[in-house]
């Protein structure tokens, strides 16, 4: 059972890291296309996965 929690914790940690990276890139003026390419490379994501993270970050910003 604890491995399920460890796996979940790892997934959450990766999500937080990606969100933090996106926020940091935006603060540095990096455009969304470059952000997508960078998180694809760093986190071994498909283009669609990376684009979804970038799009979701806009939704989270709007909720704040």
Predicted model as a PDB file, atoms N, CA, C, CB and O in Angstrom, pLDDT in the B-factor column:
MODEL        1                                                                  
ATOM      1  N   UNK A   1       0.810  -1.193   0.000  1.00 55.00           N  
ATOM      2  CA  UNK A   1       0.000   0.000   0.000  1.00 55.00           C  
ATOM      3  C   UNK A   1       0.857   1.263   0.000  1.00 55.00           C  
ATOM      4  CB  UNK A   1      -0.924  -0.005   1.192  1.00 55.00           C  
ATOM      5  O   UNK A   1       0.506   2.243  -0.656  1.00 55.00           O  
ATOM      6  N   UNK A   2       1.957   1.255   0.712  1.00 76.00           N  
ATOM      7  CA  UNK A   2       2.779   2.461   0.767  1.00 76.00           C  
ATOM      8  C   UNK A   2       3.388   2.787  -0.591  1.00 76.00           C  
ATOM      9  CB  UNK A   2       3.881   2.301   1.804  1.00 76.00           C  
ATOM     10  O   UNK A   2       3.669   3.952  -0.872  1.00 76.00           O  
ATOM     11  N   UNK A   3       3.598   1.781  -1.438  1.00 91.00           N  
ATOM     12  CA  UNK A   3       4.147   2.070  -2.762  1.00 91.00           C  
ATOM     13  C   UNK A   3       3.170   2.886  -3.598  1.00 91.00           C  
ATOM     14  CB  UNK A   3       4.498   0.771  -3.489  1.00 91.00           C  
ATOM     15  O   UNK A   3       3.589   3.676  -4.444  1.00 91.00           O  
ATOM     16  N   UNK A   4       1.891   2.707  -3.372  1.00 90.00           N  
ATOM     17  CA  UNK A   4       0.876   3.502  -4.064  1.00 90.00           C  
ATOM     18  C   UNK A   4       1.010   4.967  -3.649  1.00 90.00           C  
ATOM     19  CB  UNK A   4      -0.555   2.970  -3.752  1.00 90.00           C  
ATOM     20  O   UNK A   4       0.943   5.867  -4.486  1.00 90.00           O  
ATOM     21  N   UNK A   5       1.200   5.194  -2.351  1.00 91.00           N  
ATOM     22  CA  UNK A   5       1.366   6.553  -1.857  1.00 91.00           C  
ATOM     23  C   UNK A   5       2.677   7.163  -2.355  1.00 91.00           C  
ATOM     24  CB  UNK A   5       1.321   6.571  -0.328  1.00 91.00           C  
ATOM     25  O   UNK A   5       2.725   8.348  -2.686  1.00 91.00           O  
ATOM     26  N   UNK A   6       3.726   6.366  -2.409  1.00 92.00           N  
ATOM     27  CA  UNK A   6       5.014   6.845  -2.902  1.00 92.00           C  
ATOM     28  C   UNK A   6       4.923   7.218  -4.379  1.00 92.00           C  
ATOM     29  CB  UNK A   6       6.099   5.781  -2.688  1.00 92.00           C  
ATOM     30  O   UNK A   6       5.478   8.230  -4.807  1.00 92.00           O  
ATOM     31  N   UNK A   7       4.222   6.393  -5.152  1.00 93.00           N  
ATOM     32  CA  UNK A   7       4.036   6.681  -6.574  1.00 93.00           C  
ATOM     33  C   UNK A   7       3.233   7.967  -6.757  1.00 93.00           C  
ATOM     34  CB  UNK A   7       3.331   5.503  -7.278  1.00 93.00           C  
ATOM     35  O   UNK A   7       3.566   8.800  -7.599  1.00 93.00           O  
ATOM     36  N   UNK A   8       2.185   8.121  -5.972  1.00 93.00           N  
ATOM     37  CA  UNK A   8       1.369   9.330  -6.039  1.00 93.00           C  
ATOM     38  C   UNK A   8       2.194  10.556  -5.652  1.00 93.00           C  
ATOM     39  CB  UNK A   8       0.138   9.203  -5.124  1.00 93.00           C  
ATOM     40  O   UNK A   8       2.121  11.595  -6.309  1.00 93.00           O  
ATOM     41  N   UNK A   9       2.976  10.428  -4.583  1.00 94.00           N  
ATOM     42  CA  UNK A   9       3.818  11.543  -4.134  1.00 94.00           C  
ATOM     43  C   UNK A   9       4.818  11.928  -5.219  1.00 94.00           C  
ATOM     44  CB  UNK A   9       4.561  11.174  -2.830  1.00 94.00           C  
ATOM     45  O   UNK A   9       5.080  13.113  -5.428  1.00 94.00           O  
ATOM     46  N   UNK A  10       5.373  10.948  -5.905  1.00 93.00           N  
ATOM     47  CA  UNK A  10       6.319  11.222  -6.994  1.00 93.00           C  
ATOM     48  C   UNK A  10       5.629  11.971  -8.135  1.00 93.00           C  
ATOM     49  CB  UNK A  10       6.938   9.906  -7.520  1.00 93.00           C  
ATOM     50  O   UNK A  10       6.188  12.919  -8.686  1.00 93.00           O  
ATOM     51  N   UNK A  11       4.418  11.546  -8.485  1.00 94.00           N  
ATOM     52  CA  UNK A  11       3.667  12.215  -9.551  1.00 94.00           C  
ATOM     53  C   UNK A  11       3.358  13.662  -9.174  1.00 94.00           C  
ATOM     54  CB  UNK A  11       2.361  11.455  -9.849  1.00 94.00           C  
ATOM     55  O   UNK A  11       3.469  14.562 -10.006  1.00 94.00           O  
ATOM     56  N   UNK A  12       2.974  13.882  -7.932  1.00 95.00           N  
ATOM     57  CA  UNK A  12       2.671  15.236  -7.464  1.00 95.00           C  
ATOM     58  C   UNK A  12       3.932  16.087  -7.505  1.00 95.00           C  
ATOM     59  CB  UNK A  12       2.083  15.209  -6.030  1.00 95.00           C  
ATOM     60  O   UNK A  12       3.892  17.245  -7.919  1.00 95.00           O  
ATOM     61  N   UNK A  13       5.054  15.508  -7.075  1.00 96.00           N  
ATOM     62  CA  UNK A  13       6.317  16.249  -7.069  1.00 96.00           C  
ATOM     63  C   UNK A  13       6.717  16.668  -8.480  1.00 96.00           C  
ATOM     64  CB  UNK A  13       7.429  15.403  -6.439  1.00 96.00           C  
ATOM     65  O   UNK A  13       7.182  17.790  -8.683  1.00 96.00           O  
ATOM     66  N   UNK A  14       6.542  15.783  -9.451  1.00 96.00           N  
ATOM     67  CA  UNK A  14       6.868  16.112 -10.839  1.00 96.00           C  
ATOM     68  C   UNK A  14       5.938  17.204 -11.351  1.00 96.00           C  
ATOM     69  CB  UNK A  14       6.771  14.858 -11.736  1.00 96.00           C  
ATOM     70  O   UNK A  14       6.389  18.134 -12.018  1.00 96.00           O  
ATOM     71  N   UNK A  15       4.656  17.107 -11.051  1.00 95.00           N  
ATOM     72  CA  UNK A  15       3.702  18.140 -11.471  1.00 95.00           C  
ATOM     73  C   UNK A  15       4.079  19.503 -10.901  1.00 95.00           C  
ATOM     74  CB  UNK A  15       2.280  17.764 -11.033  1.00 95.00           C  
ATOM     75  O   UNK A  15       4.035  20.512 -11.605  1.00 95.00           O  
ATOM     76  N   UNK A  16       4.446  19.527  -9.636  1.00 96.00           N  
ATOM     77  CA  UNK A  16       4.830  20.785  -8.992  1.00 96.00           C  
ATOM     78  C   UNK A  16       6.105  21.331  -9.633  1.00 96.00           C  
ATOM     79  CB  UNK A  16       5.032  20.583  -7.467  1.00 96.00           C  
ATOM     80  O   UNK A  16       6.217  22.534  -9.872  1.00 96.00           O  
ATOM     81  N   UNK A  17       7.061  20.454  -9.910  1.00 97.00           N  
ATOM     82  CA  UNK A  17       8.315  20.887 -10.544  1.00 97.00           C  
ATOM     83  C   UNK A  17       8.051  21.488 -11.915  1.00 97.00           C  
ATOM     84  CB  UNK A  17       9.294  19.709 -10.667  1.00 97.00           C  
ATOM     85  O   UNK A  17       8.626  22.519 -12.264  1.00 97.00           O  
ATOM     86  N   UNK A  18       7.188  20.851 -12.693  1.00 97.00           N  
ATOM     87  CA  UNK A  18       6.865  21.359 -14.028  1.00 97.00           C  
ATOM     88  C   UNK A  18       6.154  22.704 -13.921  1.00 97.00           C  
ATOM     89  CB  UNK A  18       5.989  20.348 -14.802  1.00 97.00           C  
ATOM     90  O   UNK A  18       6.484  23.638 -14.651  1.00 97.00           O  
ATOM     91  N   UNK A  19       5.188  22.808 -13.024  1.00 96.00           N  
ATOM     92  CA  UNK A  19       4.476  24.083 -12.839  1.00 96.00           C  
ATOM     93  C   UNK A  19       5.429  25.200 -12.415  1.00 96.00           C  
ATOM     94  CB  UNK A  19       3.360  23.926 -11.792  1.00 96.00           C  
ATOM     95  O   UNK A  19       5.319  26.333 -12.882  1.00 96.00           O  
ATOM     96  N   UNK A  20       6.353  24.869 -11.534  1.00 96.00           N  
ATOM     97  CA  UNK A  20       7.337  25.853 -11.084  1.00 96.00           C  
ATOM     98  C   UNK A  20       8.238  26.282 -12.230  1.00 96.00           C  
ATOM     99  CB  UNK A  20       8.177  25.287  -9.938  1.00 96.00           C  
ATOM    100  O   UNK A  20       8.553  27.464 -12.376  1.00 96.00           O  
ATOM    101  N   UNK A  21       8.651  25.319 -13.040  1.00 97.00           N  
ATOM    102  CA  UNK A  21       9.499  25.639 -14.197  1.00 97.00           C  
ATOM    103  C   UNK A  21       8.759  26.575 -15.153  1.00 97.00           C  
ATOM    104  CB  UNK A  21       9.928  24.342 -14.938  1.00 97.00           C  
ATOM    105  O   UNK A  21       9.333  27.552 -15.633  1.00 97.00           O  
ATOM    106  N   UNK A  22       7.495  26.282 -15.430  1.00 97.00           N  
ATOM    107  CA  UNK A  22       6.707  27.118 -16.332  1.00 97.00           C  
ATOM    108  C   UNK A  22       6.603  28.540 -15.778  1.00 97.00           C  
ATOM    109  CB  UNK A  22       5.298  26.514 -16.542  1.00 97.00           C  
ATOM    110  O   UNK A  22       6.804  29.511 -16.507  1.00 97.00           O  
ATOM    111  N   UNK A  23       6.290  28.657 -14.499  1.00 96.00           N  
ATOM    112  CA  UNK A  23       6.189  29.987 -13.878  1.00 96.00           C  
ATOM    113  C   UNK A  23       7.507  30.743 -13.984  1.00 96.00           C  
ATOM    114  CB  UNK A  23       5.774  29.864 -12.402  1.00 96.00           C  
ATOM    115  O   UNK A  23       7.525  31.933 -14.299  1.00 96.00           O  
ATOM    116  N   UNK A  24       8.599  30.054 -13.722  1.00 97.00           N  
ATOM    117  CA  UNK A  24       9.924  30.685 -13.766  1.00 97.00           C  
ATOM    118  C   UNK A  24      10.269  31.126 -15.186  1.00 97.00           C  
ATOM    119  CB  UNK A  24      11.001  29.717 -13.237  1.00 97.00           C  
ATOM    120  O   UNK A  24      10.748  32.241 -15.393  1.00 97.00           O  
ATOM    121  N   UNK A  25      10.025  30.254 -16.160  1.00 97.00           N  
ATOM    122  CA  UNK A  25      10.287  30.635 -17.552  1.00 97.00           C  
ATOM    123  C   UNK A  25       9.474  31.859 -17.946  1.00 97.00           C  
ATOM    124  CB  UNK A  25       9.969  29.470 -18.497  1.00 97.00           C  
ATOM    125  O   UNK A  25       9.984  32.759 -18.613  1.00 97.00           O  
ATOM    126  N   UNK A  26       8.213  31.893 -17.535  1.00 96.00           N  
ATOM    127  CA  UNK A  26       7.371  33.050 -17.874  1.00 96.00           C  
ATOM    128  C   UNK A  26       7.900  34.325 -17.233  1.00 96.00           C  
ATOM    129  CB  UNK A  26       5.923  32.807 -17.431  1.00 96.00           C  
ATOM    130  O   UNK A  26       7.918  35.380 -17.866  1.00 96.00           O  
ATOM    131  N   UNK A  27       8.329  34.231 -15.982  1.00 95.00           N  
ATOM    132  CA  UNK A  27       8.878  35.402 -15.305  1.00 95.00           C  
ATOM    133  C   UNK A  27      10.129  35.919 -16.010  1.00 95.00           C  
ATOM    134  CB  UNK A  27       9.200  35.068 -13.850  1.00 95.00           C  
ATOM    135  O   UNK A  27      10.446  37.107 -15.940  1.00 95.00           O  
ATOM    136  N   UNK A  28      10.831  35.023 -16.685  1.00 97.00           N  
ATOM    137  CA  UNK A  28      12.052  35.402 -17.415  1.00 97.00           C  
ATOM    138  C   UNK A  28      11.757  35.803 -18.856  1.00 97.00           C  
ATOM    139  CB  UNK A  28      13.053  34.251 -17.400  1.00 97.00           C  
ATOM    140  O   UNK A  28      12.677  36.081 -19.625  1.00 97.00           O  
ATOM    141  N   UNK A  29      10.468  35.834 -19.227  1.00 97.00           N  
ATOM    142  CA  UNK A  29      10.080  36.281 -20.553  1.00 97.00           C  
ATOM    143  C   UNK A  29      10.174  35.239 -21.655  1.00 97.00           C  
ATOM    144  CB  UNK A  29      10.901  37.420 -20.921  1.00 97.00           C  
ATOM    145  O   UNK A  29      10.157  35.588 -22.835  1.00 97.00           O  
ATOM    146  N   UNK A  30      10.273  33.970 -21.292  1.00 98.00           N  
ATOM    147  CA  UNK A  30      10.346  32.901 -22.291  1.00 98.00           C  
ATOM    148  C   UNK A  30       8.941  32.669 -22.847  1.00 98.00           C  
ATOM    149  CB  UNK A  30      10.936  31.577 -21.674  1.00 98.00           C  
ATOM    150  O   UNK A  30       7.973  32.597 -22.090  1.00 98.00           O  
ATOM    151  N   UNK A  31       8.835  32.552 -24.181  1.00 97.00           N  
ATOM    152  CA  UNK A  31       7.518  32.352 -24.787  1.00 97.00           C  
ATOM    153  C   UNK A  31       7.051  30.900 -24.620  1.00 97.00           C  
ATOM    154  CB  UNK A  31       7.555  32.731 -26.283  1.00 97.00           C  
ATOM    155  O   UNK A  31       7.843  30.009 -24.313  1.00 97.00           O  
ATOM    156  N   UNK A  32       5.757  30.687 -24.828  1.00 97.00           N  
ATOM    157  CA  UNK A  32       5.166  29.374 -24.584  1.00 97.00           C  
ATOM    158  C   UNK A  32       5.758  28.270 -25.455  1.00 97.00           C  
ATOM    159  CB  UNK A  32       3.687  29.441 -24.807  1.00 97.00           C  
ATOM    160  O   UNK A  32       5.887  27.134 -24.998  1.00 97.00           O  
ATOM    161  N   UNK A  33       6.115  28.577 -26.682  1.00 98.00           N  
ATOM    162  CA  UNK A  33       6.704  27.557 -27.555  1.00 98.00           C  
ATOM    163  C   UNK A  33       8.028  27.065 -26.980  1.00 98.00           C  
ATOM    164  CB  UNK A  33       6.914  28.116 -28.979  1.00 98.00           C  
ATOM    165  O   UNK A  33       8.285  25.861 -26.946  1.00 98.00           O  
ATOM    166  N   UNK A  34       8.860  27.986 -26.534  1.00 98.00           N  
ATOM    167  CA  UNK A  34      10.152  27.609 -25.921  1.00 98.00           C  
ATOM    168  C   UNK A  34       9.927  26.868 -24.610  1.00 98.00           C  
ATOM    169  CB  UNK A  34      11.032  28.863 -25.676  1.00 98.00           C  
ATOM    170  O   UNK A  34      10.626  25.899 -24.312  1.00 98.00           O  
ATOM    171  N   UNK A  35       8.953  27.322 -23.826  1.00 98.00           N  
ATOM    172  CA  UNK A  35       8.645  26.635 -22.574  1.00 98.00           C  
ATOM    173  C   UNK A  35       8.249  25.195 -22.866  1.00 98.00           C  
ATOM    174  CB  UNK A  35       7.517  27.366 -21.804  1.00 98.00           C  
ATOM    175  O   UNK A  35       8.712  24.269 -22.199  1.00 98.00           O  
ATOM    176  N   UNK A  36       7.395  25.010 -23.859  1.00 98.00           N  
ATOM    177  CA  UNK A  36       6.951  23.672 -24.237  1.00 98.00           C  
ATOM    178  C   UNK A  36       8.147  22.807 -24.612  1.00 98.00           C  
ATOM    179  CB  UNK A  36       5.950  23.740 -25.406  1.00 98.00           C  
ATOM    180  O   UNK A  36       8.259  21.670 -24.152  1.00 98.00           O  
ATOM    181  N   UNK A  37       9.034  23.331 -25.436  1.00 98.00           N  
ATOM    182  CA  UNK A  37      10.214  22.575 -25.862  1.00 98.00           C  
ATOM    183  C   UNK A  37      11.102  22.228 -24.673  1.00 98.00           C  
ATOM    184  CB  UNK A  37      11.015  23.370 -26.900  1.00 98.00           C  
ATOM    185  O   UNK A  37      11.608  21.110 -24.578  1.00 98.00           O  
ATOM    186  N   UNK A  38      11.291  23.174 -23.775  1.00 98.00           N  
ATOM    187  CA  UNK A  38      12.175  22.940 -22.628  1.00 98.00           C  
ATOM    188  C   UNK A  38      11.619  21.904 -21.672  1.00 98.00           C  
ATOM    189  CB  UNK A  38      12.416  24.233 -21.884  1.00 98.00           C  
ATOM    190  O   UNK A  38      12.358  21.044 -21.194  1.00 98.00           O  
ATOM    191  N   UNK A  39      10.308  21.972 -21.382  1.00 98.00           N  
ATOM    192  CA  UNK A  39       9.774  20.966 -20.459  1.00 98.00           C  
ATOM    193  C   UNK A  39       9.651  19.602 -21.132  1.00 98.00           C  
ATOM    194  CB  UNK A  39       8.409  21.409 -19.923  1.00 98.00           C  
ATOM    195  O   UNK A  39       9.707  18.574 -20.456  1.00 98.00           O  
ATOM    196  N   UNK A  40       9.484  19.579 -22.452  1.00 98.00           N  
ATOM    197  CA  UNK A  40       9.502  18.298 -23.166  1.00 98.00           C  
ATOM    198  C   UNK A  40      10.851  17.614 -22.960  1.00 98.00           C  
ATOM    199  CB  UNK A  40       9.222  18.504 -24.683  1.00 98.00           C  
ATOM    200  O   UNK A  40      10.918  16.421 -22.661  1.00 98.00           O  
ATOM    201  N   UNK A  41      11.919  18.383 -23.123  1.00 98.00           N  
ATOM    202  CA  UNK A  41      13.270  17.827 -23.011  1.00 98.00           C  
ATOM    203  C   UNK A  41      13.598  17.431 -21.570  1.00 98.00           C  
ATOM    204  CB  UNK A  41      14.303  18.839 -23.522  1.00 98.00           C  
ATOM    205  O   UNK A  41      14.105  16.337 -21.319  1.00 98.00           O  
ATOM    206  N   UNK A  42      13.309  18.319 -20.638  1.00 97.00           N  
ATOM    207  CA  UNK A  42      13.705  18.075 -19.250  1.00 97.00           C  
ATOM    208  C   UNK A  42      12.905  16.958 -18.597  1.00 97.00           C  
ATOM    209  CB  UNK A  42      13.552  19.338 -18.442  1.00 97.00           C  
ATOM    210  O   UNK A  42      13.455  16.170 -17.827  1.00 97.00           O  
ATOM    211  N   UNK A  43      11.615  16.881 -18.898  1.00 96.00           N  
ATOM    212  CA  UNK A  43      10.746  15.925 -18.210  1.00 96.00           C  
ATOM    213  C   UNK A  43      10.288  14.779 -19.111  1.00 96.00           C  
ATOM    214  CB  UNK A  43       9.540  16.641 -17.659  1.00 96.00           C  
ATOM    215  O   UNK A  43       9.391  14.018 -18.746  1.00 96.00           O  
ATOM    216  N   UNK A  44      10.908  14.657 -20.290  1.00 96.00           N  
ATOM    217  CA  UNK A  44      10.626  13.560 -21.225  1.00 96.00           C  
ATOM    218  C   UNK A  44       9.122  13.445 -21.508  1.00 96.00           C  
ATOM    219  CB  UNK A  44      11.160  12.225 -20.660  1.00 96.00           C  
ATOM    220  O   UNK A  44       8.521  12.381 -21.356  1.00 96.00           O  
ATOM    221  N   UNK A  45       8.537  14.570 -21.924  1.00 97.00           N  
ATOM    222  CA  UNK A  45       7.113  14.636 -22.229  1.00 97.00           C  
ATOM    223  C   UNK A  45       6.891  14.664 -23.736  1.00 97.00           C  
ATOM    224  CB  UNK A  45       6.476  15.870 -21.573  1.00 97.00           C  
ATOM    225  O   UNK A  45       7.757  15.100 -24.496  1.00 97.00           O  
ATOM    226  N   UNK A  46       5.725  14.196 -24.155  1.00 98.00           N  
ATOM    227  CA  UNK A  46       5.332  14.380 -25.546  1.00 98.00           C  
ATOM    228  C   UNK A  46       4.957  15.847 -25.730  1.00 98.00           C  
ATOM    229  CB  UNK A  46       4.142  13.430 -25.941  1.00 98.00           C  
ATOM    230  O   UNK A  46       4.753  16.568 -24.754  1.00 98.00           O  
ATOM    231  N   UNK A  47       4.869  16.281 -26.975  1.00 98.00           N  
ATOM    232  CA  UNK A  47       4.476  17.663 -27.236  1.00 98.00           C  
ATOM    233  C   UNK A  47       3.092  17.935 -26.644  1.00 98.00           C  
ATOM    234  CB  UNK A  47       4.482  17.954 -28.757  1.00 98.00           C  
ATOM    235  O   UNK A  47       2.878  18.979 -26.028  1.00 98.00           O  
ATOM    236  N   UNK A  48       2.171  17.020 -26.822  1.00 98.00           N  
ATOM    237  CA  UNK A  48       0.801  17.207 -26.321  1.00 98.00           C  
ATOM    238  C   UNK A  48       0.788  17.327 -24.796  1.00 98.00           C  
ATOM    239  CB  UNK A  48      -0.101  16.035 -26.766  1.00 98.00           C  
ATOM    240  O   UNK A  48       0.089  18.181 -24.251  1.00 98.00           O  
ATOM    241  N   UNK A  49       1.555  16.479 -24.105  1.00 97.00           N  
ATOM    242  CA  UNK A  49       1.619  16.559 -22.648  1.00 97.00           C  
ATOM    243  C   UNK A  49       2.169  17.915 -22.203  1.00 97.00           C  
ATOM    244  CB  UNK A  49       2.489  15.421 -22.086  1.00 97.00           C  
ATOM    245  O   UNK A  49       1.630  18.547 -21.295  1.00 97.00           O  
ATOM    246  N   UNK A  50       3.241  18.351 -22.851  1.00 98.00           N  
ATOM    247  CA  UNK A  50       3.861  19.630 -22.501  1.00 98.00           C  
ATOM    248  C   UNK A  50       2.908  20.781 -22.777  1.00 98.00           C  
ATOM    249  CB  UNK A  50       5.169  19.829 -23.279  1.00 98.00           C  
ATOM    250  O   UNK A  50       2.779  21.692 -21.959  1.00 98.00           O  
ATOM    251  N   UNK A  51       2.239  20.747 -23.926  1.00 97.00           N  
ATOM    252  CA  UNK A  51       1.275  21.804 -24.247  1.00 97.00           C  
ATOM    253  C   UNK A  51       0.146  21.844 -23.228  1.00 97.00           C  
ATOM    254  CB  UNK A  51       0.703  21.600 -25.654  1.00 97.00           C  
ATOM    255  O   UNK A  51      -0.331  22.920 -22.868  1.00 97.00           O  
ATOM    256  N   UNK A  52      -0.280  20.681 -22.764  1.00 96.00           N  
ATOM    257  CA  UNK A  52      -1.337  20.631 -21.748  1.00 96.00           C  
ATOM    258  C   UNK A  52      -0.879  21.275 -20.445  1.00 96.00           C  
ATOM    259  CB  UNK A  52      -1.766  19.180 -21.492  1.00 96.00           C  
ATOM    260  O   UNK A  52      -1.637  22.012 -19.816  1.00 96.00           O  
ATOM    261  N   UNK A  53       0.358  20.999 -20.038  1.00 96.00           N  
ATOM    262  CA  UNK A  53       0.883  21.631 -18.816  1.00 96.00           C  
ATOM    263  C   UNK A  53       0.898  23.147 -18.965  1.00 96.00           C  
ATOM    264  CB  UNK A  53       2.307  21.113 -18.500  1.00 96.00           C  
ATOM    265  O   UNK A  53       0.510  23.867 -18.045  1.00 96.00           O  
ATOM    266  N   UNK A  54       1.345  23.633 -20.122  1.00 97.00           N  
ATOM    267  CA  UNK A  54       1.424  25.080 -20.343  1.00 97.00           C  
ATOM    268  C   UNK A  54       0.014  25.681 -20.326  1.00 97.00           C  
ATOM    269  CB  UNK A  54       2.139  25.396 -21.694  1.00 97.00           C  
ATOM    270  O   UNK A  54      -0.208  26.727 -19.716  1.00 97.00           O  
ATOM    271  N   UNK A  55      -0.929  25.025 -20.991  1.00 95.00           N  
ATOM    272  CA  UNK A  55      -2.314  25.520 -21.018  1.00 95.00           C  
ATOM    273  C   UNK A  55      -2.931  25.501 -19.620  1.00 95.00           C  
ATOM    274  CB  UNK A  55      -3.169  24.673 -21.983  1.00 95.00           C  
ATOM    275  O   UNK A  55      -3.628  26.439 -19.233  1.00 95.00           O  
ATOM    276  N   UNK A  56      -2.673  24.430 -18.865  1.00 92.00           N  
ATOM    277  CA  UNK A  56      -3.225  24.327 -17.511  1.00 92.00           C  
ATOM    278  C   UNK A  56      -2.666  25.412 -16.599  1.00 92.00           C  
ATOM    279  CB  UNK A  56      -2.930  22.947 -16.919  1.00 92.00           C  
ATOM    280  O   UNK A  56      -3.351  25.876 -15.688  1.00 92.00           O  
ATOM    281  N   UNK A  57      -1.434  25.810 -16.841  1.00 89.00           N  
ATOM    282  CA  UNK A  57      -0.847  26.837 -15.983  1.00 89.00           C  
ATOM    283  C   UNK A  57      -1.577  28.159 -16.162  1.00 89.00           C  
ATOM    284  CB  UNK A  57       0.648  27.010 -16.289  1.00 89.00           C  
ATOM    285  O   UNK A  57      -1.680  28.934 -15.211  1.00 89.00           O  
ATOM    286  N   UNK A  58      -2.089  28.435 -17.364  1.00 79.00           N  
ATOM    287  CA  UNK A  58      -2.884  29.642 -17.580  1.00 79.00           C  
ATOM    288  C   UNK A  58      -4.181  29.560 -16.787  1.00 79.00           C  
ATOM    289  CB  UNK A  58      -3.181  29.842 -19.081  1.00 79.00           C  
ATOM    290  O   UNK A  58      -4.609  30.541 -16.179  1.00 79.00           O  
ATOM    291  N   UNK A  59      -4.798  28.396 -16.798  1.00 74.00           N  
ATOM    292  CA  UNK A  59      -6.051  28.213 -16.054  1.00 74.00           C  
ATOM    293  C   UNK A  59      -5.818  28.421 -14.562  1.00 74.00           C  
ATOM    294  CB  UNK A  59      -6.639  26.806 -16.310  1.00 74.00           C  
ATOM    295  O   UNK A  59      -6.640  29.039 -13.885  1.00 74.00           O  
ATOM    296  N   UNK A  60      -4.695  27.905 -14.045  1.00 71.00           N  
ATOM    297  CA  UNK A  60      -4.383  28.072 -12.619  1.00 71.00           C  
ATOM    298  C   UNK A  60      -4.135  29.538 -12.303  1.00 71.00           C  
ATOM    299  CB  UNK A  60      -3.151  27.225 -12.222  1.00 71.00           C  
ATOM    300  O   UNK A  60      -4.547  30.022 -11.249  1.00 71.00           O  
ATOM    301  N   UNK A  61      -3.461  30.258 -13.212  1.00 68.00           N  
ATOM    302  CA  UNK A  61      -3.207  31.675 -12.986  1.00 68.00           C  
ATOM    303  C   UNK A  61      -4.521  32.463 -12.933  1.00 68.00           C  
ATOM    304  CB  UNK A  61      -2.293  32.235 -14.088  1.00 68.00           C  
ATOM    305  O   UNK A  61      -4.654  33.394 -12.138  1.00 68.00           O  
ATOM    306  N   UNK A  62      -5.479  32.097 -13.768  1.00 66.00           N  
ATOM    307  CA  UNK A  62      -6.750  32.797 -13.803  1.00 66.00           C  
ATOM    308  C   UNK A  62      -7.544  32.574 -12.510  1.00 66.00           C  
ATOM    309  CB  UNK A  62      -7.566  32.340 -15.010  1.00 66.00           C  
ATOM    310  O   UNK A  62      -8.316  33.437 -12.094  1.00 66.00           O  
ATOM    311  N   UNK A  63      -7.345  31.406 -11.879  1.00 66.00           N  
ATOM    312  CA  UNK A  63      -8.071  31.090 -10.649  1.00 66.00           C  
ATOM    313  C   UNK A  63      -7.527  31.860  -9.459  1.00 66.00           C  
ATOM    314  CB  UNK A  63      -8.007  29.600 -10.369  1.00 66.00           C  
ATOM    315  O   UNK A  63      -8.229  32.009  -8.459  1.00 66.00           O  
ATOM    316  N   UNK A  64      -6.311  32.347  -9.536  1.00 60.00           N  
ATOM    317  CA  UNK A  64      -5.682  33.044  -8.397  1.00 60.00           C  
ATOM    318  C   UNK A  64      -6.243  34.423  -8.217  1.00 60.00           C  
ATOM    319  CB  UNK A  64      -4.179  33.134  -8.581  1.00 60.00           C  
ATOM    320  O   UNK A  64      -5.829  35.145  -7.310  1.00 60.00           O  
TER     321      UNK A  64                                                      
ENDMDL                                                                          
END                                                                             
